[in-house]
Amino acid sequence: MAVSGVHDVLVVDRMLPGLDGLGLVRTLRGAGVKAPVLFLTALRGVGDRVQGLEAGGDDYLVKPFAFAELLERSHVDWKYPEFRR
């Protein structure tokens, strides 16, 4: 669905059952999906965050999180459409 649809933002967990979120995002980017990707995960190390961004993520938010922050971060594409991939 993520490959065939049009999305404002994709919220992806790094620890998906049966699939790593990094691999999912790499696959989506390879398929030409340009929607912004926000990783939302419990993996909080600097290396984890860098890996998420290198895999094609646009932002990275660590659990636990404040919903207000998630909402604001999800609006970044609407604020700065020139940065859309």
C-alpha beads as a LAMMPS data file, in Angstrom:
LAMMPS data file: protein, C-alpha beads

85 atoms
84 bonds

1 atom types
1 bond types

-500.0 500.0 xlo xhi
-500.0 500.0 ylo yhi
-500.0 500.0 zlo zhi

Masses

1 110.0

Atoms # bond

1 1 1 0.000 0.000 0.000
2 1 1 2.808 2.443 0.811
3 1 1 4.291 1.952 -2.666
4 1 1 1.050 2.374 -4.601
5 1 1 -0.622 5.154 -2.633
6 1 1 -0.038 8.863 -2.140
7 1 1 0.825 9.776 1.440
8 1 1 1.482 13.010 3.304
9 1 1 3.865 11.280 5.715
10 1 1 4.846 7.713 6.594
11 1 1 5.423 6.878 10.267
12 1 1 7.634 3.781 10.497
13 1 1 8.899 1.787 13.471
14 1 1 12.439 0.405 13.286
15 1 1 11.372 -2.863 14.927
16 1 1 8.552 -4.187 12.756
17 1 1 7.529 -7.826 13.164
18 1 1 9.288 -9.837 10.471
19 1 1 10.760 -6.774 8.786
20 1 1 13.245 -4.109 9.775
21 1 1 11.984 -0.555 9.311
22 1 1 15.304 0.421 7.700
23 1 1 14.803 -2.194 4.993
24 1 1 11.231 -1.071 4.456
25 1 1 12.262 2.545 3.950
26 1 1 15.125 1.577 1.623
27 1 1 12.653 -0.468 -0.436
28 1 1 10.172 2.405 -0.567
29 1 1 12.849 4.901 -1.608
30 1 1 14.109 2.452 -4.235
31 1 1 10.552 2.201 -5.598
32 1 1 10.415 5.981 -5.943
33 1 1 8.218 6.775 -2.932
34 1 1 8.866 10.421 -2.108
35 1 1 6.608 10.827 0.935
36 1 1 8.434 12.045 4.042
37 1 1 9.338 9.244 6.454
38 1 1 9.377 9.751 10.204
39 1 1 10.875 6.909 12.225
40 1 1 9.059 6.426 15.538
41 1 1 10.947 3.879 17.609
42 1 1 12.396 2.808 20.935
43 1 1 15.906 2.586 19.442
44 1 1 17.428 5.757 20.801
45 1 1 21.180 5.605 20.258
46 1 1 22.950 8.125 18.050
47 1 1 23.999 5.305 15.718
48 1 1 20.377 4.126 15.474
49 1 1 19.202 7.601 14.541
50 1 1 21.958 8.056 11.965
51 1 1 21.099 4.683 10.395
52 1 1 17.466 5.742 10.104
53 1 1 18.351 8.971 8.376
54 1 1 20.871 7.257 6.089
55 1 1 18.226 4.691 5.107
56 1 1 16.059 7.503 3.751
57 1 1 14.180 8.701 6.806
58 1 1 13.503 12.404 7.056
59 1 1 13.086 12.554 10.825
60 1 1 13.496 10.297 13.856
61 1 1 11.469 10.422 17.053
62 1 1 12.226 8.221 20.059
63 1 1 9.604 6.510 22.256
64 1 1 8.186 7.496 24.633
65 1 1 7.110 10.643 22.849
66 1 1 4.657 13.488 23.240
67 1 1 1.822 13.325 20.728
68 1 1 2.067 17.094 20.175
69 1 1 5.687 16.654 19.050
70 1 1 4.770 13.805 16.680
71 1 1 2.003 15.923 15.192
72 1 1 4.292 18.917 14.675
73 1 1 7.052 16.808 13.139
74 1 1 4.541 15.239 10.748
75 1 1 3.660 18.712 9.428
76 1 1 7.193 19.531 8.311
77 1 1 6.451 18.558 4.708
78 1 1 3.545 20.978 4.618
79 1 1 5.747 23.773 5.925
80 1 1 8.712 23.135 3.618
81 1 1 7.519 21.391 0.428
82 1 1 10.749 22.353 -1.345
83 1 1 12.552 19.744 0.778
84 1 1 10.301 16.914 -0.370
85 1 1 12.350 14.115 -1.909

Bonds

1 1 1 2
2 1 2 3
3 1 3 4
4 1 4 5
5 1 5 6
6 1 6 7
7 1 7 8
8 1 8 9
9 1 9 10
10 1 10 11
11 1 11 12
12 1 12 13
13 1 13 14
14 1 14 15
15 1 15 16
16 1 16 17
17 1 17 18
18 1 18 19
19 1 19 20
20 1 20 21
21 1 21 22
22 1 22 23
23 1 23 24
24 1 24 25
25 1 25 26
26 1 26 27
27 1 27 28
28 1 28 29
29 1 29 30
30 1 30 31
31 1 31 32
32 1 32 33
33 1 33 34
34 1 34 35
35 1 35 36
36 1 36 37
37 1 37 38
38 1 38 39
39 1 39 40
40 1 40 41
41 1 41 42
42 1 42 43
43 1 43 44
44 1 44 45
45 1 45 46
46 1 46 47
47 1 47 48
48 1 48 49
49 1 49 50
50 1 50 51
51 1 51 52
52 1 52 53
53 1 53 54
54 1 54 55
55 1 55 56
56 1 56 57
57 1 57 58
58 1 58 59
59 1 59 60
60 1 60 61
61 1 61 62
62 1 62 63
63 1 63 64
64 1 64 65
65 1 65 66
66 1 66 67
67 1 67 68
68 1 68 69
69 1 69 70
70 1 70 71
71 1 71 72
72 1 72 73
73 1 73 74
74 1 74 75
75 1 75 76
76 1 76 77
77 1 77 78
78 1 78 79
79 1 79 80
80 1 80 81
81 1 81 82
82 1 82 83
83 1 83 84
84 1 84 85
